[in-house]
Amino acid sequence: MKRNLRFFFALFFAKGTALVLKLIGRKGTSMPGSWAIILCPDFLGRMPRPKTVIGITGTNGKTTVANMVEDVLSRCGYDFVCNRSGTNVNTGVASSLIANSTFFGKPKKDLAVFELDERSSPKILPYLKPDLLLCTNIFRDSYKRNAHMEFILDILEQYIPDSSRLILNADDLLCAGLKPGNQRVFFGIDRQPGDKERCENIVRDITVCPRCGTALSWEFIRYHHIGRAFCPSCGYASPKASYRVTALNEQEGKMAVTLPEGEESFPLLNSSTINVYNALSAIALLSEFGLSAGEISSAMSKLSISETRYSEEEAGGKKVILHLAKGQNPIACSRAFENIRDYPGKKAVILFLDDYFDAAHSVENISWYYDTDFEFLNDPNITQIVAAGARHWDVCLRLLLAGIDREKISHTREKETSPSLLSFSEPDSIFILYDVYTIDLANQVKQATKALLEKRENENEN
Ligand SMILES: [Zn+2]
């Protein structure tokens, strides 16, 4: 698309807005991009793109993976533009491009790494045309935002450019089936000791062969529809992965990966399966970009999973753990619940599951509670569950339907005071599950929990 007068007016106006925002000390806002797109709706199509664009999309894990990819690239000496401090929708991408452009809009850097919201892809992908596009996975997500995974798959199928080289999850048949005509490689994790023959989850988004409709047979199921499947009628099967985790060694904190260039050991930043997939997808993307396995591994050994997603602290001889769960996302919550069940020792849990933006005007949709495996919290080692927030009665009902003892459940509308409902004698760890937009509140509750634990320890000593 040609750059016209309207484009330049939008660009200069956006640059002016960015300058004003900078002068008043506001960072990381997508306002300049919003203005650019209001004034020139096809702004992204007219804005010159950096020479190489890497896109990272998918339902879960894209922020963690994008951060990891950016950290490795920085450590390997690459200079690039990214939307890390902004948003992953079209206005955030536009803001990043504007901030990194010359007066007339020419890109200052040759490389761009963008986390891309899958729902916004019609407004981004046809313009940005990523050279490399990673899709981490496709799951059902918030019904309100994303409708259903088939709707999202249709959007991606329609708007991913034919020229994009794809990096796809071989263990996710929904993701693996995207754009079969494009150049693509797959990543996957070999069968591991915890993998199952049957699905333990309420939700499994693919059950029949997409080609002929016969019920799929499974070599193994890891969770939900993640695993390796084949069709007994027509031979359709999970694709072969070029990037495979072959073994995990938790004690040594390492994972063995087979890549097209050979075997390599990588640091195991976090042993939860989702984070193994995140790290593996980042490795596949960086390797396809051109880094050697050795370079990636040595840069990764200096990283950790972002503390805003998971953090452990100690207070009064017990652990206080913040764990992101994502409101309205049944898969992210089910994974978090399973992690808690499998965490060693006795545990208490505080749940803030309301979506922050939804909760501001009351929470409309609770159907997702019934897609979420609250049953994982029905475990003898989980000694107490506190449900806090606008929908605490509904969460309480769902916990009861999961078979959890009434005596273990407390609930309150007041999130800030929820730690006071905890009984601290039994658990070794206290988990605080929160939505992505409630990190400040989660930190506040963490501090309150730690203060109560420390007070209790002091009283016991006296
Ligand atoms: Zn079939």
Residues whose N, C-alpha, C, O or C-beta is under 5 A from the ligand:
A	BS01	ZN	C209 R211 C212 G213 T214 C231 S233 C234 G235 Y236
